[in-house]
Amino acid sequence: MTPSIALLRRAALALCAAVGLTSCGVGQDGTGLVPDAQTTGVVTGFGSVIVDGIRYDVDRAEIRLDGASGARATDLRIGMVVTVTGALAADGASGTATEVRHDTLLDGPIEAVVGAQELRVLGQRVLADDTTVVAGVLEFAALRTGDRVRISGLRAPDGSLLATWVQRETGAAAPRLTGVVTAVGTGTVRVAGVLVDISAARLVGVTPGTLAAGQLVRLTLQAPPAGAAAVATELAL
């Protein structure tokens, strides 16, 4: 049986915290807000931006999509996983964001439709449930092998991806994989179980000598992984 995303979300967010992707500031500055807080969650609504039920004022926030700045709140979608940096009110129900960041976890062709709520994309096991938001097709079950999809979600402790938002894309684009580095070798990194050759890749925000396990990176690949191995044209920290 496919696990419920709602049930596994807590475990996935705990995993994020363990590798340093989610943290919270402490203390008060006299405004009733907790300064410099950072949290990762799912966009659940708008009218500002609502993340897991907390309403953030984003009027002065920098919104970044896949590393690019200059995006707007209207570019976000319900179901996307975002990281919000800013100040959280003492009541925990609202806050003011200074930055909202979304990183696509997978962008590439569907390699296999495993079941009604499971896909394989770029060598990754992708799970969905009734809470997964789907765009570009009427329903998740309408996705087919070969469709190019862009996926936002959370990593489960077992390494599978819990999809909170899936969009079928049109046109061709280089595959992209975002994940935590688990090992660094000579000219290689291992990310999400894939051994990636970065010897000729353009490096953004990092140098070869500073790459380390635990860093979150976005990889642009020459082609989808074959035999759990791939070649990157770009690695961005």
C-alpha atoms as an extended CHARMM CRD file, in Angstrom:
* protein
*
       237  EXT
         1         1  MET       CA              0.0000000000        0.0000000000        0.0000000000  PROA      1               0.0000000000
         2         2  THR       CA              1.2910000000        3.4720000000       -0.8570000000  PROA      2               0.0000000000
         3         3  PRO       CA              2.0640000000        5.4160000000        2.3360000000  PROA      3               0.0000000000
         4         4  SER       CA             -0.0110000000        8.5370000000        2.9810000000  PROA      4               0.0000000000
         5         5  ILE       CA              1.8740000000       11.7760000000        2.4080000000  PROA      5               0.0000000000
         6         6  ALA       CA             -0.0190000000       13.3170000000        5.2930000000  PROA      6               0.0000000000
         7         7  LEU       CA              1.2610000000       10.5830000000        7.6270000000  PROA      7               0.0000000000
         8         8  LEU       CA              4.8230000000       10.6340000000        6.3050000000  PROA      8               0.0000000000
         9         9  ARG       CA              5.2110000000       14.4170000000        6.1590000000  PROA      9               0.0000000000
        10        10  ARG       CA              6.3080000000       14.6530000000        9.7880000000  PROA      10              0.0000000000
        11        11  ALA       CA              9.0370000000       12.0920000000        9.2370000000  PROA      11              0.0000000000
        12        12  ALA       CA             10.1940000000       13.8270000000        6.0630000000  PROA      12              0.0000000000
        13        13  LEU       CA             10.3990000000       17.2170000000        7.7520000000  PROA      13              0.0000000000
        14        14  ALA       CA             12.2830000000       15.6390000000       10.6390000000  PROA      14              0.0000000000
        15        15  LEU       CA             14.7670000000       14.3250000000        8.0720000000  PROA      15              0.0000000000
        16        16  CYS       CA             15.0940000000       17.8460000000        6.6220000000  PROA      16              0.0000000000
        17        17  ALA       CA             15.8780000000       19.1650000000       10.0760000000  PROA      17              0.0000000000
        18        18  ALA       CA             18.4600000000       16.4460000000       10.6400000000  PROA      18              0.0000000000
        19        19  VAL       CA             20.4350000000       17.5230000000        7.5630000000  PROA      19              0.0000000000
        20        20  GLY       CA             20.0910000000       21.2150000000        8.3110000000  PROA      20              0.0000000000
        21        21  LEU       CA             17.3670000000       22.1380000000        5.8100000000  PROA      21              0.0000000000
        22        22  THR       CA             14.9260000000       23.4140000000        8.4180000000  PROA      22              0.0000000000
        23        23  SER       CA             15.7190000000       25.4840000000       11.4840000000  PROA      23              0.0000000000
        24        24  CYS       CA             14.1030000000       28.0630000000       13.7300000000  PROA      24              0.0000000000
        25        25  GLY       CA             15.4390000000       31.1680000000       15.3850000000  PROA      25              0.0000000000
        26        26  VAL       CA             14.7800000000       31.9490000000       19.0410000000  PROA      26              0.0000000000
        27        27  GLY       CA             14.2170000000       35.0430000000       21.1500000000  PROA      27              0.0000000000
        28        28  GLN       CA             12.0750000000       38.1520000000       20.8470000000  PROA      28              0.0000000000
        29        29  ASP       CA             12.8950000000       41.6390000000       19.5740000000  PROA      29              0.0000000000
        30        30  GLY       CA              9.9910000000       43.4850000000       21.2100000000  PROA      30              0.0000000000
        31        31  THR       CA              7.6570000000       43.1520000000       18.2200000000  PROA      31              0.0000000000
        32        32  GLY       CA              6.0870000000       39.8880000000       19.2940000000  PROA      32              0.0000000000
        33        33  LEU       CA              7.8440000000       38.1440000000       16.4080000000  PROA      33              0.0000000000
        34        34  VAL       CA             10.4990000000       35.4560000000       16.5100000000  PROA      34              0.0000000000
        35        35  PRO       CA             13.2830000000       36.9480000000       14.3460000000  PROA      35              0.0000000000
        36        36  ASP       CA             15.2450000000       35.1040000000       11.6880000000  PROA      36              0.0000000000
        37        37  ALA       CA             13.0710000000       32.0090000000       11.7390000000  PROA      37              0.0000000000
        38        38  GLN       CA             13.2940000000       29.5330000000        8.8810000000  PROA      38              0.0000000000
        39        39  THR       CA             10.8130000000       26.7960000000        8.1330000000  PROA      39              0.0000000000
        40        40  THR       CA             10.0810000000       24.3720000000        5.3050000000  PROA      40              0.0000000000
        41        41  GLY       CA              6.4980000000       23.4740000000        4.4390000000  PROA      41              0.0000000000
        42        42  VAL       CA              3.8200000000       23.1460000000        1.7910000000  PROA      42              0.0000000000
        43        43  VAL       CA              2.0040000000       26.1030000000        0.2180000000  PROA      43              0.0000000000
        44        44  THR       CA             -1.6340000000       25.6490000000        1.2550000000  PROA      44              0.0000000000
        45        45  GLY       CA             -3.1560000000       28.9500000000        0.1320000000  PROA      45              0.0000000000
        46        46  PHE       CA             -2.7400000000       32.5790000000       -0.8560000000  PROA      46              0.0000000000
        47        47  GLY       CA             -3.7770000000       36.0430000000        0.2900000000  PROA      47              0.0000000000
        48        48  SER       CA             -0.1270000000       36.6300000000        1.1050000000  PROA      48              0.0000000000
        49        49  VAL       CA              1.3510000000       33.0890000000        1.1140000000  PROA      49              0.0000000000
        50        50  ILE       CA              0.0480000000       30.4070000000        3.4620000000  PROA      50              0.0000000000
        51        51  VAL       CA              2.5280000000       27.6520000000        4.3180000000  PROA      51              0.0000000000
        52        52  ASP       CA              1.1330000000       24.7340000000        6.3250000000  PROA      52              0.0000000000
        53        53  GLY       CA             -1.5650000000       27.0250000000        7.6960000000  PROA      53              0.0000000000
        54        54  ILE       CA              0.7250000000       29.9470000000        8.6400000000  PROA      54              0.0000000000
        55        55  ARG       CA              0.0130000000       33.1730000000        6.7400000000  PROA      55              0.0000000000
        56        56  TYR       CA              3.1680000000       35.0470000000        5.7040000000  PROA      56              0.0000000000
        57        57  ASP       CA              3.2640000000       38.6420000000        4.4920000000  PROA      57              0.0000000000
        58        58  VAL       CA              5.4850000000       38.4750000000        1.3930000000  PROA      58              0.0000000000
        59        59  ASP       CA              5.1370000000       42.0650000000        0.1710000000  PROA      59              0.0000000000
        60        60  ARG       CA              8.8510000000       42.7420000000        0.7480000000  PROA      60              0.0000000000
        61        61  ALA       CA             10.1440000000       39.1870000000        0.4330000000  PROA      61              0.0000000000
        62        62  GLU       CA             12.5870000000       37.9770000000       -2.1800000000  PROA      62              0.0000000000
        63        63  ILE       CA             11.0150000000       35.0010000000       -3.9230000000  PROA      63              0.0000000000
        64        64  ARG       CA             13.4300000000       32.5540000000       -5.5420000000  PROA      64              0.0000000000
        65        65  LEU       CA             12.4590000000       29.6910000000       -7.8430000000  PROA      65              0.0000000000
        66        66  ASP       CA             15.1470000000       27.0930000000       -8.5340000000  PROA      66              0.0000000000
        67        67  GLY       CA             17.8810000000       29.5590000000       -7.6230000000  PROA      67              0.0000000000
        68        68  ALA       CA             16.5490000000       32.4360000000       -9.7300000000  PROA      68              0.0000000000
        69        69  SER       CA             15.5060000000       35.6270000000       -7.9570000000  PROA      69              0.0000000000
        70        70  GLY       CA             12.8310000000       38.0610000000       -9.0820000000  PROA      70              0.0000000000
        71        71  ALA       CA              9.8640000000       35.7070000000       -8.9490000000  PROA      71              0.0000000000
        72        72  ARG       CA              6.4660000000       36.7670000000       -7.6010000000  PROA      72              0.0000000000
        73        73  ALA       CA              4.0330000000       35.1580000000       -5.1980000000  PROA      73              0.0000000000
        74        74  THR       CA              1.7970000000       34.4620000000       -8.2140000000  PROA      74              0.0000000000
        75        75  ASP       CA              4.5350000000       32.1640000000       -9.5710000000  PROA      75              0.0000000000
        76        76  LEU       CA              4.0870000000       29.8340000000       -6.5890000000  PROA      76              0.0000000000
        77        77  ARG       CA              1.5040000000       27.0640000000       -6.6380000000  PROA      77              0.0000000000
        78        78  ILE       CA             -0.5520000000       25.3160000000       -3.9840000000  PROA      78              0.0000000000
        79        79  GLY       CA              1.2770000000       22.0840000000       -3.1660000000  PROA      79              0.0000000000
        80        80  MET       CA              4.8000000000       23.4070000000       -3.7080000000  PROA      80              0.0000000000
        81        81  VAL       CA              7.2710000000       22.8580000000       -0.8800000000  PROA      81              0.0000000000
        82        82  VAL       CA              8.9600000000       26.1360000000        0.0410000000  PROA      82              0.0000000000
        83        83  THR       CA             11.4750000000       27.3430000000        2.6030000000  PROA      83              0.0000000000
        84        84  VAL       CA             10.4300000000       30.5930000000        4.2640000000  PROA      84              0.0000000000
        85        85  THR       CA             12.8810000000       32.8530000000        6.0730000000  PROA      85              0.0000000000
        86        86  GLY       CA             11.5210000000       35.6900000000        8.1840000000  PROA      86              0.0000000000
        87        87  ALA       CA              9.8350000000       36.5280000000       11.4620000000  PROA      87              0.0000000000
        88        88  LEU       CA              7.0970000000       34.3990000000       12.9890000000  PROA      88              0.0000000000
        89        89  ALA       CA              4.4680000000       35.9530000000       15.2590000000  PROA      89              0.0000000000
        90        90  ALA       CA              4.2330000000       34.7160000000       18.8420000000  PROA      90              0.0000000000
        91        91  ASP       CA              0.7940000000       33.2040000000       18.1290000000  PROA      91              0.0000000000
        92        92  GLY       CA              2.3860000000       30.9570000000       15.4860000000  PROA      92              0.0000000000
        93        93  ALA       CA             -0.3700000000       31.7550000000       12.9800000000  PROA      93              0.0000000000
        94        94  SER       CA              1.2640000000       34.5350000000       10.9670000000  PROA      94              0.0000000000
        95        95  GLY       CA              4.6000000000       36.0400000000       10.0850000000  PROA      95              0.0000000000
        96        96  THR       CA              6.5750000000       38.3060000000        7.7850000000  PROA      96              0.0000000000
        97        97  ALA       CA              8.8360000000       36.6970000000        5.1920000000  PROA      97              0.0000000000
        98        98  THR       CA             12.1170000000       38.1200000000        3.9540000000  PROA      98              0.0000000000
        99        99  GLU       CA             12.6940000000       35.2280000000        1.5450000000  PROA      99              0.0000000000
       100       100  VAL       CA             10.5950000000       32.4250000000        0.0700000000  PROA      100             0.0000000000
       101       101  ARG       CA             12.5280000000       29.7590000000       -1.8130000000  PROA      101             0.0000000000
       102       102  HSD       CA             11.2400000000       26.8730000000       -3.9090000000  PROA      102             0.0000000000
       103       103  ASP       CA             13.5160000000       24.1990000000       -5.3530000000  PROA      103             0.0000000000
       104       104  THR       CA             12.1230000000       21.6620000000       -7.8050000000  PROA      104             0.0000000000
       105       105  LEU       CA             13.2240000000       18.2120000000       -6.6480000000  PROA      105             0.0000000000
       106       106  LEU       CA             12.8060000000       16.4780000000       -9.9980000000  PROA      106             0.0000000000
       107       107  ASP       CA             12.3390000000       17.6880000000      -13.5660000000  PROA      107             0.0000000000
       108       108  GLY       CA             12.5030000000       14.9710000000      -16.1740000000  PROA      108             0.0000000000
       109       109  PRO       CA             10.7320000000       12.1770000000      -18.0300000000  PROA      109             0.0000000000
       110       110  ILE       CA              8.6880000000        9.4770000000      -16.3330000000  PROA      110             0.0000000000
       111       111  GLU       CA             10.6280000000        6.2450000000      -16.6780000000  PROA      111             0.0000000000
       112       112  ALA       CA              7.8530000000        3.9990000000      -15.4140000000  PROA      112             0.0000000000
       113       113  VAL       CA              4.3230000000        4.1470000000      -14.0540000000  PROA      113             0.0000000000
       114       114  VAL       CA              4.5810000000        1.6270000000      -11.2290000000  PROA      114             0.0000000000
       115       115  GLY       CA              1.0310000000        1.9080000000       -9.9170000000  PROA      115             0.0000000000
       116       116  ALA       CA             -1.9440000000        4.1970000000       -9.5370000000  PROA      116             0.0000000000
       117       117  GLN       CA              0.0180000000        6.4110000000       -7.1310000000  PROA      117             0.0000000000
       118       118  GLU       CA              3.6560000000        5.6540000000       -7.8890000000  PROA      118             0.0000000000
       119       119  LEU       CA              6.0900000000        6.7410000000      -10.5830000000  PROA      119             0.0000000000
       120       120  ARG       CA              9.7760000000        6.3890000000      -11.3030000000  PROA      120             0.0000000000
       121       121  VAL       CA             11.4940000000        9.5980000000      -12.4230000000  PROA      121             0.0000000000
       122       122  LEU       CA             15.2770000000       10.0670000000      -12.8160000000  PROA      122             0.0000000000
       123       123  GLY       CA             15.8140000000        6.8560000000      -10.9090000000  PROA      123             0.0000000000
       124       124  GLN       CA             13.6850000000        8.0780000000       -7.9950000000  PROA      124             0.0000000000
       125       125  ARG       CA             10.6490000000        6.4240000000       -6.4580000000  PROA      125             0.0000000000
       126       126  VAL       CA              7.8550000000        9.0350000000       -6.4480000000  PROA      126             0.0000000000
       127       127  LEU       CA              4.7700000000        8.4580000000       -4.3070000000  PROA      127             0.0000000000
       128       128  ALA       CA              1.4820000000       10.3460000000       -4.4140000000  PROA      128             0.0000000000
       129       129  ASP       CA             -1.7860000000       10.2960000000       -2.5110000000  PROA      129             0.0000000000
       130       130  ASP       CA             -5.1180000000       12.1040000000       -2.5930000000  PROA      130             0.0000000000
       131       131  THR       CA             -3.4910000000       15.3100000000       -1.2640000000  PROA      131             0.0000000000
       132       132  THR       CA             -1.0080000000       15.5590000000       -4.1640000000  PROA      132             0.0000000000
       133       133  VAL       CA             -1.7820000000       18.5690000000       -6.3620000000  PROA      133             0.0000000000
       134       134  VAL       CA             -1.5750000000       17.7300000000      -10.0760000000  PROA      134             0.0000000000
       135       135  ALA       CA             -1.3500000000       20.2610000000      -12.9190000000  PROA      135             0.0000000000
       136       136  GLY       CA             -1.2330000000       19.8090000000      -16.6740000000  PROA      136             0.0000000000
       137       137  VAL       CA             -3.3950000000       16.6690000000      -16.5620000000  PROA      137             0.0000000000
       138       138  LEU       CA             -6.7720000000       15.9330000000      -15.0350000000  PROA      138             0.0000000000
       139       139  GLU       CA             -5.4100000000       13.5030000000      -12.4530000000  PROA      139             0.0000000000
       140       140  PHE       CA             -2.2630000000       11.6950000000      -11.3510000000  PROA      140             0.0000000000
       141       141  ALA       CA             -3.4590000000        8.4700000000      -12.9850000000  PROA      141             0.0000000000
       142       142  ALA       CA             -3.4370000000       10.2270000000      -16.3840000000  PROA      142             0.0000000000
       143       143  LEU       CA              0.3710000000       10.5490000000      -16.3500000000  PROA      143             0.0000000000
       144       144  ARG       CA              2.1710000000        8.2430000000      -18.7600000000  PROA      144             0.0000000000
       145       145  THR       CA              5.6820000000        6.8920000000      -19.3190000000  PROA      145             0.0000000000
       146       146  GLY       CA              7.6690000000        9.4550000000      -21.2760000000  PROA      146             0.0000000000
       147       147  ASP       CA              5.7580000000       12.4690000000      -19.9410000000  PROA      147             0.0000000000
       148       148  ARG       CA              8.0750000000       15.1780000000      -18.6530000000  PROA      148             0.0000000000
       149       149  VAL       CA              7.1110000000       16.1720000000      -15.1260000000  PROA      149             0.0000000000
       150       150  ARG       CA              8.2470000000       18.7620000000      -12.6190000000  PROA      150             0.0000000000
       151       151  ILE       CA              7.8810000000       17.5960000000       -9.0290000000  PROA      151             0.0000000000
       152       152  SER       CA              7.9300000000       19.2940000000       -5.6500000000  PROA      152             0.0000000000
       153       153  GLY       CA              7.7350000000       17.3200000000       -2.4560000000  PROA      153             0.0000000000
       154       154  LEU       CA              9.5010000000       15.8950000000        0.5600000000  PROA      154             0.0000000000
       155       155  ARG       CA             12.0700000000       13.1550000000        0.9860000000  PROA      155             0.0000000000
       156       156  ALA       CA             10.9610000000       10.2760000000        3.1830000000  PROA      156             0.0000000000
       157       157  PRO       CA             13.5120000000        8.6530000000        5.5190000000  PROA      157             0.0000000000
       158       158  ASP       CA             13.7630000000        5.6870000000        3.1160000000  PROA      158             0.0000000000
       159       159  GLY       CA             14.8300000000        8.0170000000        0.2750000000  PROA      159             0.0000000000
       160       160  SER       CA             11.5760000000        7.9320000000       -1.6670000000  PROA      160             0.0000000000
       161       161  LEU       CA             10.0080000000       11.2100000000       -2.7240000000  PROA      161             0.0000000000
       162       162  LEU       CA              6.5890000000       12.1870000000       -1.3760000000  PROA      162             0.0000000000
       163       163  ALA       CA              5.0960000000       14.3140000000       -4.1610000000  PROA      163             0.0000000000
       164       164  THR       CA              3.0200000000       17.2640000000       -2.9720000000  PROA      164             0.0000000000
       165       165  TRP       CA              2.8640000000       18.9460000000       -6.4140000000  PROA      165             0.0000000000
       166       166  VAL       CA              3.3030000000       17.4040000000       -9.8570000000  PROA      166             0.0000000000
       167       167  GLN       CA              3.0690000000       19.3150000000      -13.1280000000  PROA      167             0.0000000000
       168       168  ARG       CA              3.2600000000       17.7800000000      -16.5720000000  PROA      168             0.0000000000
       169       169  GLU       CA              5.5180000000       20.0260000000      -18.6560000000  PROA      169             0.0000000000
       170       170  THR       CA              5.5780000000       20.6470000000      -22.3910000000  PROA      170             0.0000000000
       171       171  GLY       CA              8.7030000000       20.9010000000      -24.5000000000  PROA      171             0.0000000000
       172       172  ALA       CA             12.1690000000       19.4940000000      -23.9390000000  PROA      172             0.0000000000
       173       173  ALA       CA             14.5350000000       20.4960000000      -21.1480000000  PROA      173             0.0000000000
       174       174  ALA       CA             17.6350000000       19.0890000000      -19.4800000000  PROA      174             0.0000000000
       175       175  PRO       CA             16.7740000000       16.8070000000      -16.5400000000  PROA      175             0.0000000000
       176       176  ARG       CA             17.2820000000       18.3290000000      -13.0750000000  PROA      176             0.0000000000
       177       177  LEU       CA             17.7110000000       16.6090000000       -9.7340000000  PROA      177             0.0000000000
       178       178  THR       CA             17.8390000000       18.3590000000       -6.3530000000  PROA      178             0.0000000000
       179       179  GLY       CA             19.0110000000       16.5100000000       -3.2690000000  PROA      179             0.0000000000
       180       180  VAL       CA             21.4590000000       16.1990000000       -0.4200000000  PROA      180             0.0000000000
       181       181  VAL       CA             25.0180000000       15.0910000000       -1.1530000000  PROA      181             0.0000000000
       182       182  THR       CA             25.7220000000       11.8200000000        0.6680000000  PROA      182             0.0000000000
       183       183  ALA       CA             29.2630000000       11.2340000000       -0.6180000000  PROA      183             0.0000000000
       184       184  VAL       CA             31.9820000000       13.1180000000       -2.4880000000  PROA      184             0.0000000000
       185       185  GLY       CA             34.5930000000       11.4000000000       -4.6570000000  PROA      185             0.0000000000
       186       186  THR       CA             37.1770000000       12.4850000000       -7.1880000000  PROA      186             0.0000000000
       187       187  GLY       CA             35.0520000000       14.2890000000       -9.7600000000  PROA      187             0.0000000000
       188       188  THR       CA             31.8430000000       12.7220000000       -8.4570000000  PROA      188             0.0000000000
       189       189  VAL       CA             29.0610000000       13.2270000000       -5.9470000000  PROA      189             0.0000000000
       190       190  ARG       CA             26.3570000000       10.8540000000       -4.8220000000  PROA      190             0.0000000000
       191       191  VAL       CA             22.9070000000       12.4310000000       -4.5700000000  PROA      191             0.0000000000
       192       192  ALA       CA             19.6200000000       10.5930000000       -3.9450000000  PROA      192             0.0000000000
       193       193  GLY       CA             21.3170000000        7.2800000000       -4.6810000000  PROA      193             0.0000000000
       194       194  VAL       CA             22.6900000000        8.4670000000       -8.0440000000  PROA      194             0.0000000000
       195       195  LEU       CA             26.4640000000        8.6390000000       -8.6750000000  PROA      195             0.0000000000
       196       196  VAL       CA             26.9390000000       11.8480000000      -10.6540000000  PROA      196             0.0000000000
       197       197  ASP       CA             30.0730000000       12.6940000000      -12.6600000000  PROA      197             0.0000000000
       198       198  ILE       CA             30.7290000000       16.4210000000      -12.0990000000  PROA      198             0.0000000000
       199       199  SER       CA             34.2540000000       16.5060000000      -13.5370000000  PROA      199             0.0000000000
       200       200  ALA       CA             33.1820000000       18.7620000000      -16.4350000000  PROA      200             0.0000000000
       201       201  ALA       CA             30.2290000000       20.4440000000      -14.7410000000  PROA      201             0.0000000000
       202       202  ARG       CA             29.8910000000       24.1780000000      -14.1850000000  PROA      202             0.0000000000
       203       203  LEU       CA             29.9320000000       24.8110000000      -10.4410000000  PROA      203             0.0000000000
       204       204  VAL       CA             27.7170000000       27.5590000000       -8.9990000000  PROA      204             0.0000000000
       205       205  GLY       CA             28.1790000000       28.7660000000       -5.4300000000  PROA      205             0.0000000000
       206       206  VAL       CA             30.7720000000       26.1290000000       -4.5520000000  PROA      206             0.0000000000
       207       207  THR       CA             34.2710000000       24.9760000000       -5.4740000000  PROA      207             0.0000000000
       208       208  PRO       CA             35.4700000000       21.3510000000       -5.7710000000  PROA      208             0.0000000000
       209       209  GLY       CA             37.4200000000       21.5910000000       -2.5320000000  PROA      209             0.0000000000
       210       210  THR       CA             34.4130000000       22.7290000000       -0.5120000000  PROA      210             0.0000000000
       211       211  LEU       CA             31.8880000000       20.1340000000       -1.6540000000  PROA      211             0.0000000000
       212       212  ALA       CA             30.8400000000       17.9850000000        1.2890000000  PROA      212             0.0000000000
       213       213  ALA       CA             28.2420000000       15.4700000000        2.3950000000  PROA      213             0.0000000000
       214       214  GLY       CA             25.1420000000       17.1340000000        3.7820000000  PROA      214             0.0000000000
       215       215  GLN       CA             25.0360000000       19.9940000000        1.2610000000  PROA      215             0.0000000000
       216       216  LEU       CA             21.8630000000       20.5530000000       -0.7520000000  PROA      216             0.0000000000
       217       217  VAL       CA             22.6460000000       20.7800000000       -4.4810000000  PROA      217             0.0000000000
       218       218  ARG       CA             20.7300000000       21.1830000000       -7.7090000000  PROA      218             0.0000000000
       219       219  LEU       CA             22.1220000000       19.1430000000      -10.5970000000  PROA      219             0.0000000000
       220       220  THR       CA             21.4530000000       19.6820000000      -14.2830000000  PROA      220             0.0000000000
       221       221  LEU       CA             22.0760000000       16.3980000000      -16.0750000000  PROA      221             0.0000000000
       222       222  GLN       CA             23.0820000000       15.5380000000      -19.6230000000  PROA      222             0.0000000000
       223       223  ALA       CA             20.4930000000       12.7680000000      -19.6470000000  PROA      223             0.0000000000
       224       224  PRO       CA             18.3880000000       10.7750000000      -17.1710000000  PROA      224             0.0000000000
       225       225  PRO       CA             20.4260000000        8.4310000000      -14.9430000000  PROA      225             0.0000000000
       226       226  ALA       CA             21.3480000000        5.0640000000      -16.4060000000  PROA      226             0.0000000000
       227       227  GLY       CA             22.2300000000        2.2910000000      -13.9850000000  PROA      227             0.0000000000
       228       228  ALA       CA             22.1140000000        4.7590000000      -11.0650000000  PROA      228             0.0000000000
       229       229  ALA       CA             24.7970000000        6.9190000000      -12.7170000000  PROA      229             0.0000000000
       230       230  ALA       CA             24.6110000000       10.2470000000      -14.5360000000  PROA      230             0.0000000000
       231       231  VAL       CA             26.7420000000       13.0830000000      -15.8940000000  PROA      231             0.0000000000
       232       232  ALA       CA             26.0700000000       16.6630000000      -14.7840000000  PROA      232             0.0000000000
       233       233  THR       CA             26.5400000000       19.7990000000      -16.8220000000  PROA      233             0.0000000000
       234       234  GLU       CA             25.9500000000       22.0510000000      -13.8020000000  PROA      234             0.0000000000
       235       235  LEU       CA             25.9700000000       21.7590000000      -10.0110000000  PROA      235             0.0000000000
       236       236  ALA       CA             24.5320000000       24.6030000000       -7.9420000000  PROA      236             0.0000000000
       237       237  LEU       CA             24.8040000000       24.7370000000       -4.1680000000  PROA      237             0.0000000000
